[in-house]
Amino acid sequence: MNKFLKLFKNKDLRNKALIVIGLLIAFRVLAAIPIPGIDAARLRDFFASSQLFSFLGVMAGSTLSNLSIIMLGVGPYITGTIIMQLLTMIFPKLKEIYYEEGNAGRAKFNRLSRYITVPLAILQGYGFLNLLMSQGVLPRLGLFEIIRDVIVITAGSMILMWIGELITEQNMGNGISLIIFAGIVSRLPSSIGNIIKTYNAADLPTYLAFIIVAVVVIAGVVFVNEGERKIPVSYAKQIRGNKMYGGVSSYLPIKVNQAGVIPIIFAISIMLFPQFIAQVSAVFSKALSLRLTDFVTGVFNNQYIYSSIYFAMVVLFTYFYTAVTFDPNEISKNLQRSGGFITGIRPGESTTVFLGKTINRITLWGAIFLGIIAILPNILRMFTGISFLTIGGTAVLIVVSVALETIRQVDSQLMIREYE
């Protein structure tokens, strides 16, 4: 509360906070404007029957569930960023831009991600419209109506991406993350309202069990998200002119959950590809599209198959994304250049091997944790037969991670002002 009061006492920080709040309100207003011709009842039934699309609705910022003009949310931009991250593994030039050119390189990297967002939004918009028409949620649209809706949906995604970047510029948290955060949190009042309306005294033990599970999950997410291995680093003494530098000890923090929620987003994006391919194939053959859609839906509606694939992909992508963002060889070189070394380990190749082994061991537990969090709602449903709140384990992970990161950024802003 003391920090909250300090935030609003400082004029500059107060203006930043009000701009962020205003932009999030604009996002929720846009999320309430639907595209024309929707059968709301069929739309609700469709999302209730598909866990994959229900989760995608959460990731889009709760804009998909009412087919708003920003129905794809920040999904195309996230997918574009994922594609660019994957390309850094294939093309060394891209990796050089991202890692070695500093802020200018990252700005160039982000610009390329934005360019990729446009065709992805067009493809995803067309795929969703075709899927919803095949399910009877939307009436059969003519060519003009499809083009109109795809243009509106694509423009909506680009506007939302722009709002996210405006939020990021305020240094009060990551804009894209805060948009997803706001979308998830916006579902809480209706979810709690539904529980109150359908309350039955006989289900009291189930509700109590859910509250206990929720508290344990949130505590576990905070614990693992904040957990890190501190590797001691010493710096050799160096004499420059008449002054001596170095000779201090520090540490290199390696987080247990180094990848954050990105592996879950990766996994969901990849799992959605078969569905999108099935829908886009309608351009060539509607019969083929229907057969592919039925097959994909049948596979993913099986809870055991869906949960197994989801868990395996989250674990796999946790290792992959950690390898992209944490390069032991690069860190070893940077330490050597700055005159640093890990206590008890020789600089160079030995340091690279040590860091590689350490990150692999720590990532194993982070990957298993992420996988369990991702499939937790499925596990509870299989054991109890009850579908709990629409806010699942993944959504809790996102909310907690974004809240902690935002708190850190606000703390750093307050600290700078206090030093002044």
N, C-alpha and C positions, 0 to 999 in steps of 0.2 A: 504493500500500500504506500510505503514511503517513496519507493521508486516511481510508482504511478503518479503520485502528487508532484514529484520533481519533474517528471516528464511534461505535465501540463502547466507547470509554473514557468518553464523555459519557453519563450515565444517561438523560437526556431523549431524546437522539437514538437511543440504543440501544433504548429502549422503542418509539419510533416505527418504527424499522427492523424490530423483532420483530413489531409489529402488522401492518405491511405484508406481511411474509413469511407470517405466520399466515393473513391474509385470502387471499393467493394460493394457499396450500395448500388452504384451504376451497374455493376456485374449482376447483382441479384434482380435488378429491374429488367435488364435484358433477358435474364433467364426465365422471366415470367411472361414473355411475349412469344406465343406459339406460332408455328407456321400454319397456314390455313388447311382446313379439311380433315381434322384429326378425330378419330373415334376414341374418346378418352377412356372408356371402359375397356375396350380391346387393348389399348396401350398398356393400361395397368396390369391386365391379365398376362400380356406378353412378357413384361419385365419380371412379373412374379414367377413365371414358369422357367425363366432362363437365368441361372446364377451368373453366367459369364457376362451377359449384357447388363444385369443388375449391378455387377461390380464396375463395369465400364461406365455406367451412369454415375457412380460415385467418383471415379477418376476424372470424368468430364466436368465435375463440379455440380452434380445434380441438375444438369441442364438437359439431359437426354430423356429423363422420365416424363417430361411434358412436351417434348419435341419443340423446344424453343428455337428462336432464330440463331442462338449460339449452341445448338444441340450437341455439336462435337466438342465443345469446351476447348481445353488446351491440348486435347488428345493428338491432333495432327502435328503440333509443334513439338510435343514430347517424342512422338514417333520420329520426326525429322532429326531431333537431337540424338536419338538412339542410333539412327542410321549413320549420322556423322561420326559418332563414337566408334561404331563398328568399322567404318572406313579408315579410321586412324590405324587400325590393326593391319589393314591391307596396303595402304599407301603411306610410305614413310614421310612424304612431303607434308601431308596433313598433320601427322604426329609432330613434325618439326614446327609447323605453324602454331599448334595448340600449346606445346610445351616450351618452346625455345624463344618465341617472339613476344612473350609476356602478355600485357594487357591488349596491345595492338593485335597480336595473333588470336587471342580469345575473341576479340570484337569481330575479326574477319571470320572466325569459325562460327560465331553466332549468326552472322549475316548469311552465310551459306545455309545454315539450319532454317532460317526464315524463308529463303528461296524454295527450299524443298517442301516447306509447309503448305504452299499453295497447291501444287498438284496432289499432294496427299489429302488435303481437305476436299478437293474436288472428287477424288476417287472414293474416299470414305463417305462423303455426302451422298454420292450416287448409290453406293453399296447399301447404305442404311435405308434410303428411300425405296429401293427395289425390294429389300427384305421386308419392310413394313407393308408395302403393297401386297406382297405375296402372303402375308399373315392377315390381311384384311384390316389392318390398323389405319391405313390410308386408302382412299379410293384409287382406282386406276387413273394415273395421270397421263396426260398427253405430253408430247415432246416439249412444247412450249412451257408447260407447268413444271416439268422436271428440270429444264434448264434454269427457269426462274428460281426454283427452290434451291438448286445446287449453288447458284450465284449468291443467294442470300445466306446460305449456310457457310459458304467459304468466306464471305465478307465478315460474317459474325465471328468466325474463328480468328481471323486476322485482327479484328477489333479487340477481341479478348486477349490475344497475344500482346497487343500494344498496351492495353490496360495493365497487364502483368509487368511489362517493362517499365511503365511509369511508376508502379509501386516499388519495384526494385531500386529505381533511382533515388527514392527517399531514404535508403539505407535503414529501413525499419523491418527488414525481412525480405525473403525471396518472393517476388510477385507471383510467379506461376504456382509456387507451393501454397501461398496464402489464398489464391483463388480456389485451389482444390480444398484447402482447409475450410474456407467459408462455405463451399458447397456441401461438404460433409456435415459441418455443424448445423447448417440450415435444415437438415433432415431430422435432427434430434427432437424438436418440439412435436412434430407430427408423429414420430415413433413413440414418444412417451405418452402422447394423447391417445394413440391406439391401444397401448397397454392398459391405460386407466379405463378406457371404454369397455374393453373386453375382460376386465379384472374378474377373477373368480376365486373365492376363498380357498377352494380345493387346490388351486394351483400355487398357493403361497410358498410351499417348499421349493417349487421350481423357480419362482421369482427370487427367493433368497439365495438359491444356488447360483442363479445368473449374476446377482450382485457380487457374490464372493468371487466368481470367475472373472467378472469385469475388473474388480479391484486388483486381483492377482495379475491379470494380463497387463493392466496399466503400470503396476509396480515393476513387473518384469520388463516391459518395454523401456521404462526409464532407466532401470538398472543396467540392462544390456546396452542401450543406446549411449549411456554415459561411460560405460566400462572401457578401459584402455590399458594396454601394456606399455609401461614407461621404460624404454631402453636407455641406460645411462650413456651420455656422450661427453667426452672431455676434449678441450681445445688446447693445442700446444701453444706455448708462449712464443710470441714473435716481437722482435725489436724493430721499430720503424722510426728512424731519426733518434730523438732522445726519449721516446716513449715506448713502453712495453704494452703489448696487447695480448689477449688470450689468457691461457692459464686458468680458465673457468670451467665449471662442470654444468651440464644441462641434461636434458633428456629428450628422446625422440618418442612422441606418443603414437602408438598404433592402436586404433580403435577396434573393439571386438566386432562392431557392426560398421566396418569401413565403407560399405557400399550404400548404406541408408536404405531407402525404399525403392531405389532404382531397379534392383533385380526383379521385384514384384511387378513393376511397370513393364519391364522388358518381357517377362514371362506372359503377362496378359496380352501385350501387343502381338507376340508371336502366336499365341493361342487363338487370337482373333483373325489371323491371316487366312486359315482355311474357310472361315465363314465369309470373309470378304471375297475370296477367290470364287466361292460358290455363287455369290450374288452377282459379281462382275461378269461371270461366265454367261449370264442371261443375255448379254449383248450378242453372243454367238448362237446359243441354243437354250431356250427356256426349259425344255425337258431335262437337259443335262444339269442346269442350275437347280432345279427342283430335286433331282436325285442326289446331287452333292450336298444340298442343304439338309435333306432328310438324314443322310449318313452322318454328317458332322454333328447335327443336333442330337441324334441318337447316341453317339459316342460321348459327347460332353454332358448329356443328361444322366449318364450313369455315374453316380457319386464316387464310386470306388476308382473308376478309370480316370475321371476328372481330377480327383484329389491326388492320385498317384502322379499323373503327368504334371500337374501344377507344382507339387512339391519338388519333383526332380528338376524341373526347369528353373525354379527359384534357386535351388542349391547350385545348379550349373552356372546360372547368370551371376550369382554372388561371387563365385570364383573368377568368372570372366571380367566383371566390372572392376573387381579389386585389382586384377592384373592390368587393366587399362589405366586406373587412377594411381596405383602404387607400383612404381617401377624400382625394384631394389637396386638395379645397376645404376640408374640415374641418381638415386639418393646417395649411394656409395660414392659416386663421382663428386656430388655436391659437397659431401662431408670432407672428402679429401682436399677439394679445392680450398675450403675454408679453414683447413688445418685441424679438422675435427676427426675423432676416431671413437669407436665404441670400445668401452673399457674391456680389456682382455681379448680383443679381436684385432687382427692385423688389418690395416687399411687396404682397400682394393678388392681383389677377388674374394678373400675370406669374409669381408664385410657383406658383399653381395650375397654369398651363399647363406650366411647367418640370417640376414634380413629375409631372404626367400623362404627359408625353413620356418622362421618365426611367423611370418604373415600367413603361410599355408596352414599352420597349426591353429592360429587364432581364427582364421576365416572359416575353418570347419565348423566351429561352434556358432559363429555368426550366421553361417548358411543354414544350419539346422534350426536355429532360432527363427530366422525369417521364414523358412519353409513351414514350421509348425504354426506360426502366426497367420500365414497365408491361408492354411487349410483348417484353422481352428473352428470357424462357423460350420464347416462340413462335418467335422468330427462331432461337434455338439449335436448337430441335426441327426447324424447316424445313430448316436447313442440315446438321445432323448426323443427323437421324432418331432421336435419342436423347432420352428424357425425363430431364432431370437431376433433382437433388434437388427434393423437393416445396417447398423453400424457394426461391421465385423472387425476381426483382429487386424486386418490390413489397414482399415480406416483409422483404428485407434493408433496404430503405429505411425501413420501419416500425421494425424492430429498432434500426437505427443512430440514427434520429431520437429514439426514445423513450429510448435509452441516454444520448444527449448531453443531452437535456432533464432527465433524472433526475440526471445528474452535476451540471448547473448548479444545480438546486434543493438538492442535498446540499451543494455548495460554499457556497451562500448561507447555509444553516443553520449550517455550520461557521464561516463568517466572522462571523456575528452573535455566536456564542459566544466567539470569539477577541476581538472588540471588548469584550465584557463583562469 
